[in-house]
C-alpha cells in the first residue's frame, strides 16, 4: 500500500480521510501560502483532529526541509543496510534510546 500511495495517493487503496489529508499536505508542499481556513476545515470534516493535523504538517514540513537541505549541501543518503539496521533497532527499542540498556 505504501508504494501505491507513493506512486499516486489519488488512486491508492486508502480511505477518503487519508486522501483528504494527503491533498492538504500536497497543497502545503506545492505552495503553503495558498493554505486557507477552509482547507483545514476540510481536513477536520474528514475526521482528523487538530493534533493529528499538526503532527502531519510537522512531519511533512520537516522531511521537506531535510530533503532540501540534503540536496543543497550534497549530504549523501545512507546505504540500504544502514536503513535496515536502523529499522530493526527502532522495531525493538522504539524511537528513543534507553541509556540503561
Secondary structure, DSSP 4 states (H G I P E B T S, - for coil): -HHHHHHHTTTSS--HHHHHHHHHHHHHHHHGGG--HHHHHHHHHTT--HHHHHHHHHHHHHHHHHHHHHHHHTPPPPPHHHHHHHHHHHHHH-SS--TT-
